[in-house]
């Protein structure tokens, strides 16, 4: 329960602000152990999935609850590939948007349009929900790739059904097939971002799903939530800061200046992880390797310097430790893979779509709890009382 008090100066003191520490629901999809720096999907360590799995296999795991056999993964890959195309009207709508439109706004409206074309839209059958989910996972990647090219005055590139999900995304963005090595590294990044338990956007998606609204409505709400700078966009700011800093020999002064002024170093610190974010550890290694492949090692070197100097200075100033989160190293990984910083948050939505879908299905079908219920949290009213003299209703002509 949230405890709220108003002190003598009229300041509101609230515990558990933003539902922190409040149990909302159970889930079988993913678990975060912030104390020990662990993340698991359906019981499988994120470290093992990043090392051995693929995005498609991980998506199957999240949607169906178990890793697929050979026949199942082949069928699942084919389903995803066959659902990549988007309607011509959606493409034309993207072309009608201002190039300066925010990518998350464009994505949100495009998802609403896609709902018009889903034959299973209003079906409450569980298999129908999985089919809707597969369409969304596939088509959202096409929408964002198409928008990125259209806003830059380039022709939309239709999806290549022979490529993997992540490789096809890079192909649609850059206009050429990525190397196997780069495609694999981006595939790992897709795995790492696929789910993260009850983060803000997933919670909102589940809240909408609990009303029995259709999947597209829940997803558009999640996208709106992710568009807020307190949830999405940190890696965009990380990359812009790296570009602003310019060279490794400028990092130390930049970090010290930022912290001494009370500012934040983006990509450092996490609400749940009290130690290393396991995703950041994996992405750090990928950033280093991509620096070598692309002959741009300075982005990794600068990021590593930001991490180390921030840790040192933070301990000195705040007397506590701070660690990098998933956004710190993902910034340079995406940048070196040829992805524009302006669509980093939208890329997050592409990756997280499978998690949102899995959570919507779990919520609608009460897979992790006895019955599905409408989310209806309570609040504590701290406004004026109707017994106050100041709240006596007066006709408008008598009001001062």
C-alpha positions as CSV (number, residue, x, y, z in Angstrom):
1,X,0.0,0.0,0.0
2,X,1.2,3.5,-0.8
3,X,1.6,5.8,2.2
4,X,1.1,9.5,1.6
5,X,1.6,12.3,4.0
6,X,1.5,16.1,3.7
7,X,4.0,18.0,5.9
8,X,3.5,21.4,7.4
9,X,4.9,23.1,4.3
10,X,2.3,21.4,2.1
11,X,4.9,19.1,0.6
12,X,3.7,15.6,-0.4
13,X,5.8,12.7,0.9
14,X,4.9,9.4,-0.8
15,X,6.4,5.9,-0.4
16,X,6.3,3.5,-3.3
17,X,5.8,6.2,-5.8
18,X,5.1,4.9,-9.3
19,X,4.0,1.4,-7.9
20,X,7.6,0.7,-6.9
21,X,7.6,-2.2,-4.5
22,X,3.9,-3.0,-5.2
23,X,3.1,-6.5,-6.5
24,X,0.7,-6.2,-9.5
25,X,0.5,-9.7,-11.0
26,X,2.5,-12.9,-11.5
27,X,4.2,-13.8,-14.7
28,X,5.9,-16.9,-16.2
29,X,7.5,-15.0,-19.1
30,X,10.6,-13.4,-17.7
31,X,12.3,-12.7,-14.4
32,X,14.8,-10.0,-13.2
33,X,17.1,-10.7,-10.3
34,X,18.4,-7.2,-9.8
35,X,20.5,-8.0,-6.8
36,X,22.5,-10.6,-8.6
37,X,22.4,-9.2,-12.1
38,X,20.4,-12.0,-13.8
39,X,17.7,-12.0,-16.4
40,X,15.8,-15.1,-17.6
41,X,13.2,-15.8,-20.2
42,X,10.9,-18.7,-19.3
43,X,13.7,-20.1,-17.0
44,X,16.5,-19.8,-19.6
45,X,19.4,-17.5,-18.8
46,X,19.7,-14.5,-21.1
47,X,23.4,-15.2,-21.3
48,X,22.8,-18.7,-22.7
49,X,20.1,-17.5,-25.1
50,X,22.5,-14.7,-26.4
51,X,25.3,-17.3,-26.9
52,X,23.3,-20.2,-28.4
53,X,19.9,-19.0,-29.6
54,X,18.5,-16.9,-32.3
55,X,15.8,-14.2,-32.1
56,X,13.3,-16.4,-33.8
57,X,13.9,-19.3,-31.4
58,X,13.8,-16.9,-28.4
59,X,10.5,-15.4,-29.8
60,X,9.0,-18.8,-30.0
61,X,10.1,-19.5,-26.4
62,X,8.4,-16.3,-25.2
63,X,5.2,-16.9,-27.1
64,X,4.8,-20.7,-26.5
65,X,6.6,-21.3,-23.3
66,X,9.2,-23.8,-24.5
67,X,12.1,-24.0,-27.0
68,X,11.0,-25.3,-30.4
69,X,12.1,-28.5,-32.1
70,X,13.4,-28.4,-35.6
71,X,10.0,-28.7,-37.3
72,X,8.5,-26.1,-35.0
73,X,11.2,-23.5,-35.6
74,X,11.1,-24.0,-39.4
75,X,7.3,-23.4,-39.4
76,X,7.6,-20.5,-37.1
77,X,10.3,-18.8,-39.2
78,X,8.2,-19.3,-42.3
79,X,5.2,-17.7,-40.5
80,X,7.2,-14.7,-39.5
81,X,8.7,-14.3,-43.0
82,X,5.3,-14.6,-44.7
83,X,3.8,-11.8,-42.5
84,X,6.5,-9.2,-43.2
85,X,4.7,-7.3,-46.0
86,X,2.6,-4.3,-45.0
87,X,-0.4,-3.0,-46.9
88,X,0.1,-0.4,-49.7
89,X,-2.2,2.0,-47.7
90,X,0.2,1.9,-44.8
91,X,3.2,2.7,-47.1
92,X,1.3,5.5,-48.6
93,X,0.4,6.9,-45.2
94,X,4.0,6.8,-44.2
95,X,4.8,8.8,-47.3
96,X,2.2,11.4,-46.4
97,X,3.8,12.1,-43.0
98,X,6.1,15.0,-42.5
99,X,9.8,13.9,-42.5
100,X,10.1,15.7,-39.1
101,X,7.4,13.6,-37.5
102,X,8.5,11.7,-34.4
103,X,9.2,8.0,-35.3
104,X,7.3,6.7,-32.3
105,X,4.2,8.7,-33.3
106,X,4.4,7.4,-36.8
107,X,4.8,3.8,-35.5
108,X,1.8,4.2,-33.1
109,X,-0.5,5.4,-35.9
110,X,0.8,2.7,-38.3
111,X,-0.1,0.0,-35.8
112,X,-3.6,1.3,-35.5
113,X,-3.9,1.1,-39.3
114,X,-2.6,-2.4,-39.4
115,X,-5.4,-3.5,-37.1
116,X,-7.8,-2.8,-40.0
117,X,-6.2,-5.6,-42.0
118,X,-6.0,-8.3,-39.3
119,X,-8.7,-11.0,-39.9
120,X,-8.3,-12.2,-36.3
121,X,-8.7,-8.7,-34.8
122,X,-11.7,-9.4,-32.6
123,X,-11.2,-13.1,-32.1
124,X,-10.6,-14.1,-28.4
125,X,-9.2,-17.5,-29.4
126,X,-5.7,-18.1,-28.0
127,X,-4.3,-19.3,-31.3
128,X,-5.7,-16.3,-33.0
129,X,-3.9,-14.1,-30.5
130,X,-0.6,-15.8,-31.4
131,X,-1.3,-15.3,-35.1
132,X,-2.0,-11.6,-34.3
133,X,1.3,-11.5,-32.4
134,X,3.3,-13.0,-35.2
135,X,1.9,-10.4,-37.6
136,X,2.8,-7.6,-35.3
137,X,6.3,-8.9,-34.6
138,X,7.0,-9.1,-38.4
139,X,5.2,-6.0,-39.6
140,X,6.5,-3.6,-37.0
141,X,10.0,-4.2,-38.3
142,X,8.9,-3.4,-41.9
143,X,7.1,-0.3,-40.8
144,X,10.1,1.2,-39.0
145,X,12.5,0.3,-41.8
146,X,10.1,1.8,-44.4
147,X,9.7,5.0,-42.3
148,X,13.4,5.4,-41.9
149,X,14.0,5.3,-45.6
150,X,10.9,7.4,-46.5
151,X,11.7,10.2,-44.0
152,X,15.2,10.4,-45.6
153,X,13.8,10.7,-49.1
154,X,14.7,7.1,-50.1
155,X,12.6,4.4,-51.7
156,X,10.9,1.8,-49.5
157,X,12.6,-1.6,-49.7
158,X,10.2,-4.5,-49.5
159,X,11.2,-7.3,-47.0
160,X,13.4,-10.2,-48.1
161,X,11.8,-13.4,-46.9
162,X,15.0,-15.5,-47.2
163,X,16.7,-13.5,-44.5
164,X,16.4,-13.9,-40.7
165,X,14.3,-11.3,-38.8
166,X,17.2,-9.2,-37.7
167,X,19.1,-9.5,-41.0
168,X,16.0,-8.5,-42.9
169,X,15.6,-5.4,-40.8
170,X,19.2,-4.3,-41.6
171,X,18.6,-5.1,-45.2
172,X,15.4,-2.9,-45.3
173,X,17.2,-0.1,-43.5
174,X,20.5,0.0,-45.4
175,X,19.5,-1.4,-48.8
176,X,22.0,-4.2,-48.8
177,X,22.3,-7.6,-47.1
178,X,24.4,-7.4,-43.9
179,X,27.4,-9.7,-43.4
180,X,26.7,-12.8,-41.3
181,X,28.8,-11.5,-38.5
182,X,27.0,-8.1,-38.2
183,X,23.6,-9.8,-38.6
184,X,24.4,-12.1,-35.8
185,X,25.4,-9.3,-33.5
186,X,22.2,-7.4,-34.1
187,X,20.3,-10.7,-33.7
188,X,21.8,-10.9,-30.2
189,X,20.7,-7.4,-29.5
190,X,17.2,-8.3,-30.5
191,X,17.3,-11.2,-28.1
192,X,18.5,-9.0,-25.2
193,X,15.7,-6.5,-25.7
194,X,12.9,-9.0,-26.3
195,X,11.5,-8.8,-22.8
196,X,12.2,-7.4,-19.3
197,X,9.3,-8.4,-17.1
198,X,6.9,-5.6,-15.9
199,X,8.7,-2.5,-17.3
200,X,6.5,0.6,-17.9
201,X,5.4,-0.2,-21.4
202,X,4.7,-3.9,-20.7
203,X,2.7,-2.9,-17.6
204,X,0.6,-0.5,-19.6
205,X,0.0,-3.1,-22.3
206,X,-1.2,-5.6,-19.7
207,X,-3.4,-3.0,-18.2
208,X,-5.1,-2.3,-21.5
209,X,-5.3,-6.1,-22.2
210,X,-7.0,-6.6,-18.9
211,X,-10.0,-4.5,-20.2
212,X,-10.3,-7.0,-23.0
213,X,-9.3,-4.5,-25.6
214,X,-7.8,-6.1,-28.7
215,X,-4.1,-6.7,-29.0
216,X,-3.4,-3.7,-31.3
217,X,-5.0,-1.3,-28.8
218,X,-2.7,-2.7,-26.1
219,X,0.4,-2.5,-28.3
220,X,-0.3,1.1,-29.3
221,X,-0.6,2.0,-25.6
222,X,2.8,0.3,-25.0
223,X,4.4,2.3,-27.9
224,X,3.0,5.5,-26.4
225,X,4.5,4.6,-23.1
226,X,7.9,3.7,-24.6
227,X,8.0,7.1,-26.4
228,X,8.4,8.9,-23.0
229,X,12.0,9.8,-22.3
230,X,11.9,8.2,-18.8
231,X,11.4,4.8,-20.5
232,X,12.8,4.8,-24.0
233,X,15.4,6.9,-25.9
234,X,18.3,6.7,-23.5
235,X,20.6,5.0,-26.1
236,X,19.7,7.8,-28.6
237,X,21.0,10.3,-26.1
238,X,24.1,8.1,-25.3
239,X,25.0,8.2,-29.0
240,X,24.4,11.9,-29.3
241,X,26.6,12.5,-26.3
242,X,29.4,10.3,-27.8
243,X,29.2,12.4,-31.0
244,X,29.2,15.6,-29.0
245,X,32.3,14.5,-27.0
246,X,34.0,13.6,-30.2
247,X,37.3,12.0,-29.2
248,X,38.5,9.8,-26.3
249,X,40.8,12.5,-24.8
250,X,37.6,14.6,-24.2
251,X,35.7,12.0,-22.2
252,X,37.1,12.5,-18.7
253,X,36.5,16.3,-18.7
254,X,33.0,15.8,-20.1
255,X,32.0,13.2,-17.5
256,X,33.4,15.2,-14.6
257,X,31.7,18.3,-15.7
258,X,28.4,16.6,-16.2
259,X,28.4,15.0,-12.7
260,X,29.7,18.0,-10.9
261,X,26.8,20.0,-12.3
262,X,24.4,17.4,-10.9
263,X,23.6,16.0,-14.4
264,X,23.1,12.4,-15.5
265,X,25.3,10.3,-17.6
266,X,22.9,8.4,-19.9
267,X,23.3,4.7,-19.9
268,X,24.5,4.5,-16.3
269,X,22.3,3.1,-13.5
270,X,19.2,1.0,-13.5
271,X,16.0,1.0,-11.4
272,X,16.3,-2.8,-10.8
273,X,19.9,-3.9,-11.3
274,X,22.0,-3.2,-8.2
275,X,25.0,-4.7,-9.9
276,X,25.9,-5.3,-13.6
277,X,23.1,-5.5,-16.1
278,X,23.8,-8.8,-17.9
279,X,22.6,-7.3,-21.2
280,X,25.2,-4.5,-20.9
281,X,28.0,-7.0,-20.4
282,X,27.1,-8.8,-23.6
283,X,26.6,-5.7,-25.6
284,X,29.9,-4.3,-24.4
285,X,31.7,-7.3,-26.1
286,X,29.7,-6.8,-29.3
287,X,30.5,-3.1,-29.4
288,X,34.2,-3.8,-29.1
289,X,34.0,-6.4,-32.0
290,X,32.0,-4.1,-34.2
291,X,34.6,-1.3,-33.6
292,X,37.2,-3.6,-35.1
293,X,34.9,-4.8,-38.0
294,X,33.9,-1.3,-39.0
295,X,37.3,0.3,-38.3
296,X,35.6,2.7,-35.9
297,X,37.0,1.5,-32.5
298,X,36.7,5.0,-30.9
299,X,33.0,4.6,-30.2
300,X,33.6,1.5,-28.1
301,X,36.7,3.1,-26.5
302,X,34.8,6.2,-25.5
303,X,31.9,4.3,-24.1
304,X,34.2,2.2,-22.0
305,X,35.9,5.3,-20.7
306,X,32.5,6.8,-19.9
307,X,31.6,3.7,-17.9
308,X,34.9,3.6,-15.9
309,X,35.2,7.3,-15.2
310,X,31.5,7.6,-14.2
311,X,31.9,4.7,-11.8
312,X,34.9,6.3,-10.2
313,X,33.5,9.8,-10.0
314,X,30.0,8.6,-8.8
315,X,31.6,6.6,-6.0
316,X,33.5,9.7,-5.0
317,X,30.5,12.1,-5.2
318,X,27.6,9.9,-4.1
319,X,29.5,7.3,-2.0
320,X,27.8,4.4,-3.9
321,X,28.3,2.3,-6.9
322,X,26.7,2.7,-10.3
323,X,26.8,0.3,-13.3
324,X,26.0,0.5,-17.0
325,X,22.6,-0.5,-18.3
326,X,21.5,-2.0,-21.6
327,X,21.5,1.5,-23.3
328,X,25.1,2.4,-22.8
329,X,26.6,0.0,-25.2
330,X,23.6,-0.6,-27.4
331,X,24.1,2.9,-28.7
332,X,27.4,2.3,-30.4
333,X,26.3,-1.2,-31.5
334,X,23.4,0.2,-33.5
335,X,25.3,3.2,-34.8
336,X,28.1,1.0,-36.2
337,X,25.6,-1.3,-37.8
338,X,24.3,1.6,-39.8
339,X,21.1,2.4,-37.9
340,X,20.2,6.1,-37.5
341,X,20.0,7.4,-33.9
342,X,16.6,8.9,-34.6
343,X,15.0,5.4,-34.8
344,X,16.8,3.8,-31.8
345,X,13.6,4.0,-29.7
346,X,11.5,2.6,-32.5
347,X,14.0,-0.2,-32.9
348,X,13.4,-0.9,-29.2
349,X,9.7,-1.3,-30.0
350,X,10.6,-3.7,-32.9
351,X,12.6,-5.9,-30.4
352,X,10.2,-5.6,-27.5
353,X,7.1,-6.4,-29.6
354,X,7.5,-10.1,-28.9
355,X,7.5,-9.4,-25.1
356,X,4.5,-7.2,-25.3
357,X,2.6,-9.8,-27.3
358,X,3.5,-12.6,-24.9
359,X,2.4,-10.5,-21.9
360,X,-0.9,-9.5,-23.5
361,X,-1.6,-13.2,-24.2
362,X,-0.6,-14.1,-20.6
363,X,-2.9,-11.4,-19.2
364,X,-5.9,-12.2,-21.4
365,X,-5.7,-15.9,-20.7
366,X,-4.7,-15.8,-17.1
367,X,-1.8,-18.1,-17.7
368,X,0.1,-17.1,-14.5
369,X,-2.8,-16.6,-12.1
370,X,-6.2,-18.1,-11.2
371,X,-8.3,-15.7,-13.2
372,X,-8.0,-12.7,-15.4
373,X,-9.1,-9.5,-13.7
374,X,-9.4,-5.8,-14.7
375,X,-6.6,-3.7,-13.4
376,X,-8.1,-1.2,-11.0
377,X,-5.5,0.3,-8.6
378,X,-6.6,2.5,-5.8
379,X,-5.4,6.0,-4.9
380,X,-5.3,8.2,-1.9
381,X,-7.2,11.5,-2.3
382,X,-5.3,14.3,-0.6
383,X,-7.3,17.3,-2.1
384,X,-9.7,19.6,-0.3
385,X,-12.6,18.1,1.6
386,X,-16.1,18.8,0.6
387,X,-16.7,19.9,4.2
388,X,-14.3,22.9,3.8
389,X,-15.9,26.3,3.6
390,X,-13.8,27.0,0.5
391,X,-15.7,24.2,-1.3
392,X,-19.2,25.5,-0.7
393,X,-20.8,25.8,-4.1
394,X,-21.7,29.3,-5.1
395,X,-23.6,30.3,-8.3
396,X,-21.2,31.8,-10.9
397,X,-22.6,35.3,-10.6
398,X,-21.7,35.4,-6.9
399,X,-18.1,34.2,-7.3
400,X,-15.3,36.7,-6.9
